[in-house]
Amino acid sequence: MQRTLHIAAASLLVGLVVLGIKFLAWWLTGSVALFSDALESIVNVVTALTALVAVRLAQRPADAALPYGYHKAEYFSAVVVGVMIIVAAILILREAWSGLFDLQLPQAPWQGVLLGGLATLINVAWAGVLLRHGRKVSSPALQADGKHLMTDVVSTIGVLAGLVLVIVTGWAVLDPILAALVALNILWSGWGVVRDSVGGLMDVAVPAERQKTIREVISANATGAIEAHDIRTRQAGPMVFIDFHLVVPGGMSVQAAHEICDSIEAKLREAVAEAQITIHVEPENKAKHAGIVVL
């Protein structure tokens, strides 16, 4: 978890470096499209800062106030990021609209292209780090940051390609049009981040493949029980919550039932690294003859 915190902190530094490079590119060229690209990098910095705060908060242990832990802080962070992305898109659209009424060819365009290319290479490399580690530790904040950086990469490549076209053709109108296209791409990205984060806040179930694994583990390690039913799962950052009812023979002792539960929990924690498991033991007359049949 300490590595996750270090990556979140490094992301803020990378965002500031890229922001500086992109604003230098805009300052040299005066391009509306490059200015819109630089505005998006401001969102990158805010995204990285929000992710850092969320990751740090999510690592706090559960307490009396929040007995299930602080894991959902990362989903709130991702929602904030999505909203910021949408705000950036609106600002860029405004700049593009203004640029249509004040058409100018960019100054020192090739310097702008080179600086934009450098910023893109940095973002590609760092987005890969964020996405890989974010998936590995199930961090919504780092994954949202990585996805946004990849959106930034796509936007910047489009802007740079368009800027080259402006240089070759001399069509100044392409500059604000490119800025508007960047804004629309950012808007779509923001919607995707908000949608995914709201799913986490609404206690969405774990993916189907992981649900299948959980069911198989319960079935294979509940020897002595009759069935397991009413299985529910939810994901909160890296933590997976699993609860279900375990039906055992009516004459089974509490000790024996408890040992079965311990066996299931141990195997589930091997299959699902961070899991909080709740098992409700019931006598056989509560069997629903549905759910998981014990192997």
N, C-alpha and C positions, 0 to 999 in steps of 0.2 A: 504493500500500500504506500510505502514511503516513495517508491519509484514513481507511482502515479502522481503524487504530489509534486515531485521534482519535474516531471514532464509537463504538468499544468503550469508550473512557474516558468519553465523554459519557453513554453508557448507564448507567454506574455512578452518575453524578451524578443522572440522571433517576430511577433506581430509588430513591435515597435520598430525594429530594423527595417522590415518590409514597408511599413508606413512611411518611414523617412525616405526610402528609395523612390517610392511612387510619388510622393509630393515633390521630390527633386525633379522627377521626370515631367510632372505637370508644370512646375515652375520654369523649366527650360523651354517647354514647347507651347504652353498656353492652350493645349488641347482640352476641349470639353470632355472628350471620351476618357482621356487619361485622368482628368480631375474626378470623373465619376468613379474610375477605378480606385483612385486614392481614397475617396470617401468610403468605399466599401472596406478598405483596409482599416479605417477608424473603427468600423464594426468588428473587424477581426480582433483588434486590441480589446474592445469592450467584451467580446466573446471570451477571449483568453482570461481576462480578469475575472469575469463571472464564473468561468469554469474553475479557476483556481480557488475562489471562495467556496464554491459548491463542493469541490473534491475535499477540501480541508474540513468543511462542516460534516460531510457524509462519513468521514472517518471517525467522528466522535462516537463513543460507545453509547448504547442505550442507557437511559436514566429514568427516573420516576416520571418526568414530564413527557418523555417520548420513549415508552417502553419497547417499541418496535424498532428503535434506532432512527438515525438521521438520513438514511439512504435516499429518501425521496427529494432531498435538497437538490440533487443533481437534475431531477426532472424540472423543478422550478427554474433552475439555471438555464436549461435548454429552452424553456418557454420564453424566458427573457431574451435569450439569444435570437430566437425566431422573430420576436416582436422588433428587436433592434434591426434585424436584416430587412424587415418590411419597411421600417422608417427610413433606412438608407436608400431603399429603392425609390421611395417617394421623393426624397431629396434629389436623387440623380435625375428622375423624370423632370423635376422642376428646372434643373440646370440644362437639360437637353432642350426643353421648350424654349428657354431664354436664348440658347445658342442658335436656334433656328432663325432668330431675328437679328443676329449679330455674327454673320458668317465670316470666319477668318481661317486662313491656312495656318497650321501649326508652325512655330519657329523651331529650329534645330530638331527636326523630327527624328533623325536617325539616332541621336543621343537618347531621345525618349524611348525609342524602340529597344535599344540596348539595355537601358535601365529597367524597363518593363520586363524584358526577358530574364534579367538577373533576379528580379523579385519573384518571377514565376517559378524559376528553378528552386529557389529557397522554399516557396510555398508547397511545391510538389513533394519535395523531400520531407518536409515537416508534416504535411497532411498524412503521408504514409505512416510515419511514426505514431501519430495520434490515432489513426484508425486501427492500426494493428494492436496497439496497447489497449485502446478503448474497448475493442471486441474481446480481447483476452481477459480483461478484468470486469467486463460488463459495465462500463462507465458511460452513461448517457451524455454527460457533460463533455468528455473528451471526444466521443463519437460525433456529437453535434459540432464541436469545434473543427474536427477533421473534415466533416462533410462540407461545412461552410468554406473552409480553405480550398477544397476541391472545386467548389462553385466559383470561388475567386479565381482559381487557375483557369477555368474554362472561359470566364469573362475576360480575363486579361489577354488570353491567347486571341480571342475574338477582336478585342480592341487593337492589339498590335497588328493583326492581319489587316484590319480595316485602316489603321494608320498608314501602313505601307501602301494600301490602295489609294488613300488620299494623296500621298506623296507622288505616286506614279501618275494619277489622273488629274490631280489639281482640283478635284471636286470637294470643296470645303463643306458642303451640306452633309457629306458622309459622317463627319465628326459628331454632330449632335444626334444623328440617327443611330450611330453605334452606341452612344451613351444611353439612348432610350432602350435599345436591345439588351444592354447590360442590366439595366434596371428591371426589365421584365424577367430576365433569368434569375436575378437576385430575389425577386418577389416569389417566384416558384420555389426557390430553395427555402426561403423563410417559412412558407406554408408547410413544406415537408417537415421541417424541424419542429414546428408547433404541433402538427398532427401526431408525430411519433411521441412527443413528450406528454401530450394529453393522454395518450394511451397508457403510459406508465402511471400517471396520476390517478387514472381510473381503475387501477389494479388489474391490468390486462393479464391474462394467463400466460405462462411461459410458452415458447414456441412448441409446435406439435412434436418435433423430433425429441425435444427434452421431456415432454409429457410422456412420450412412448417409453423413454428410458426409465423414468420414475415408476411407471406402471410395471415394467418388467422387473425392476429391482424389488418392488414390493411383492410381486407374485412369487419370485424365486427365493425370498428370504423370510417368508411368513409361515414356515413349517409349524404345524400344530394349530393354526388358525383355520377358519372356514372360508372367509372372503373379506375383501376390503371394498367399501363403496363410498359414495359421496366424496370423491377425491377432488380437492380444489388446490390450485396453485396460483401464485402471483409473483411478479418480479418487482423488486425495488432496488434499482442500481445493481450491484453485484449480488445482493441477497435474494435468495429464492425461498418463499414461504410455501410450505406443503402441509396440508391437513386432510385427514380422512378418518373414516370409521373402520375399525377392525373387529370383525365378528369372530368370537372364539366359542368353543363348547361351554355350555352353561355350568358344568361341573369343574371347569378348570380353575386352579387356584390363582389368586392375584399375583403371586410370585412367578408362576409359569407364564401368565399373560404379559407380565412386565418384561420377562426375558425375551419374549418374542418381539416386543416393541423395541427393546434395546438392539436386537439383532438387525431389525429393519432400519432403524435410525443410523446405525454404524455403516451399513452398506449404502444407504442413500447419501450419506456425507462423503463417501468415497466417489460416488457417481456425480454428485453435485457439490462442488467445493464449499460454497457458502450457503448453507441451508438452515432454516429454522423449521422444525418439524413438530406438529401436534397430532397425536393419535388418540382418538376416543374409542375405548374398548367397549364392546357390546356383547351380550349373550346371544346364543344362536337363534332365539325366537325373534331377534331383530334383523335377521338376514333378509336381504331384498332379492337374493338370487340374481343380482346384477353387479356390474362393476368388475372387480378383479377376482378371479377364482384362484385360490392358492395352489401352486404346483405341488 
